[in-house]
Amino acid sequence: MGSVSDINNVTSRTRRKNSLGAHSNSNHTNGKVEGKLRILHSAELESPILCTKFSNDGKYLSFGCSNGDIKVFMVNTYTHVYTLKLDAEEKKLPVTCIRFRPLSDGSLYMLTATYSSGYVRQWYLTSQQLAQKAYEGREIFCCDFNCNLSRFSTGGDDSKIRVYDLETMKCQQTLTKGESCDKMDGHASRVFAVKYHPSSPNILLSSGWDNTIQVWDDREAHAVRRIFGAHVCGDALDIDPIYHHVLTGSWRRDNSLQIWDFESGRLIKNVPLSTTDKHVCHLYCAKWGGKDFIVAGGSDVNGMRVIEKSSLQTVGYLGGLAQGCYTADYTEHDHNPLLACGSGNTAFLLSLDM
């Protein structure tokens, strides 16, 4: 997925002839599970899904759609409760990334979303009101908060990373490649994933089309180092908080799911996806599922896979999808693993049996 035209091509391929809004689908005709995965609920939305995110407490589940809507569900009851909609006069371009922001008052929920129209918006969830917005003048594909919630960063189609103060939404720094041709201290193409280090508030990772993971100190204009080898085309970059292992999902045939050592940049492992030469999943999304699992999904072989971290064996699989899996998320609600993903217009909420 790339420019607005690229995203619209994806959404045109995934759009169904008869949209059913946010109606439930109890038969699960689109999607079959294997192993320890169970479909708890599925819903047909009005527009193809490009991103999904659980709230930090696992209470809410959001889906960002290609028509600019954000649909929010209550996890316990599987009910659609909120829709965050753009103003009627605004052009309805896709939501590309969602991040929930933890607030000190447990009754308040806020989320930050990026749009391919060039906007970053912060929403109050329960009132469905827009809190703040910023315009970047480029297509934005990703965002992430730092660990102490003082800043967030965005990536987009111009190869640059923009760093914002979270409270004021003022851009504090633009991270970019230097002018020297002798070193690659920044991106040379589109950025589809940004991820802050889980314990270092200034350290940021990013990846995209140029086959690198760039490592930044967001107080410096240029990248401090790089790791070669990942071709990221979606939300497929993560770092675990214990061992600081970096996970990447690449949109390619071979060695698409990989684990890297953050400190040295060394490749630790190519994770098998249990596919044949004729049936390959090109990854759009990949993330750590708590301390025990890896979650990855993609297209061509349309599906989402849950892999046990210790054995690298697949323990759950959602397949039989009519369209690719462009987004997935994981949470642990009351100590029970829950997963979400989107395929075409279909939103899935799943459990993983322990």
Summary of the structure (lengths in Angstrom):
residues: 354
radius of gyration: 18.7
end to end distance: 34.1
largest distance: 57.6
contacts: 1260
relative contact order: 0.15
helix: 3%
strand: 51%
